[in-house]
Amino acid sequence: MQCGAYLNEPPAKRDAGFPRRTDKSGALFPPDKEPMNATIDRAEREPATRFRPPVPRPLREPLGLFDFLRAARKNPITTWMDVHFRLPVVAAEGAMGRITVVSDPALIRYLLVENVDGYRKDDLQRRVLAPGLGNGLLSAEGDEWRLQRRTLAPIFNARTVQGFTAAMNAAGARLGRRLGRRGGKPVDVALEMTRVTLDVLERTIFTQGLPGDPDALGRAITRFLEAVGPIDPLDVFGVPDFVPRIGRLRARPAGRFFAEVVDELIARRKAVMARGEAPRDLLTLLLAAQDPETGNGLSDLAVKANIVTFIAAGHETTANSLTWALYCLSQDPAAQARIEAEVDEAGEGDFAVEDLPFTRAVIEEAMRLFPPVPFLSRQAVRDDRLGRIKVPRGSLVMVAPWVLHRHHLLWEDPEAFVPERFLPENRDRIQRFAYLPFGAGPRVCIGQSFSIQEAVIVLAHVVRAVRFRLPADHPPVTPLHRVTLRPEHGLRMEAEARG
Ligand code: HEM
């Protein structure tokens, strides 16, 4: 993700992450040992038989400014360069100023955990997100963020999330029935996964349902994400906010619609709570949440911003991880057979995540290959160093799961779909900061357990109901980066019912 000249590419000094050696000049050599996270299933399956999903080929040379902006707007993941996938840190000076891309696990820990006060969410990310999401947890900063995070943390703890198992199973079973009736006809898998994640959110945020057309909210969210998706060059160059952006103007009606529905829901729920009859869903929990330090609740505005945030942050992300998992399974008969055996073994009725380690591994491997959030960015609050590389105040630092998860120094056969990497017996070979679909540190995704639980349960229901087949004439299934990562030409597969 870079244009312009490269400053330096030395390996980082604070270097617990990689097995590596360097020459006197500091240039990087291939690692002595095998990459981390190596050798999982050589005995079980020959590497040649593994599925390697097609993806844009990394660039050899940096793009010129005009080509870079065009590519960044069309599909930002096409702008990554080969060096990003091979070196621990890459710094470059270009049209967007200095950008440092970090893929060294030790330096990532430093950036996101140890020196968290030295960096803030960058203006670019905020300019793109904040107009739609209000000041919810995802876009808030400083004291406002700290207060919200403290107050919201209990809502997403393990026990509360487990309480949503039945709702997730109900949505998954409904999807399974719908797919089972398709009788081998093509299904828009991406659309179905988006529907089911919205169904889960409706069942967990608003158990009493949405007023009016239940699909309308989903449509507004999709339109909103589509409108804010492309990076606007005006944002990149820091043009002041009062200059209208095309994407933002398109997002405005969708944002307004969102806000009105949510206002109505809050007002109705408050009335129900006053009568002492409220269901224990996320809306009630949000309205009842108290800051453990002060006992204060959230303002109505903060409740609203967070409902919109949960929907926007939790809906497409989880849907996309399911979509990519089903695509990879359709191309890997051995993995498909193994997941079917596990799901069948789990028996009838509701699923529990603990019974589905391979299903979970498929989801995690799909999120490695196709991280729903392909990059995180931060801005240096003051001058700093990442290893030997200077990070000037105000410059941008990126951790890109898209790059990190396919990094040649960290993964064996990084392009291959190998769910076995994530089975419990292999899991500890994966370094904590080499796999970051949910980020890390204080700003780690608050919905992580929620979405893993949801994705595993829904995938199990789909596998129980149908087996998908990709038609021979389907366009290539390649990733498009639009806030999240989705198949560029959609994913239409034939659903054959399993008896
Ligand atoms: C596969 C599904 C998901 C993925 C891959 C994902 C990914 C992420 C990532 C990478 C971040 C950190 C961003 C950063 O550090 O700049 C994040 C933050 C966040 N996510 Fe998720 N997310 C998912 C699902 C969810 C769900 C289901 C919810 C809520 C119901 C949610 C709510 C949030 C919120 C509120 C934040 C901001 C946390 C903070 O800044 O304190 N996410 N997510």
Residues whose N, C-alpha, C, O or C-beta is under 5 A from the ligand:
A	BS01	HEM	L137 L138 R149 F310 A313 G314 T317 T318 S321 P372 V373 L376 L436 P437 F438 G439 P442 R443 V444 C445 I446 G447 F450 S451
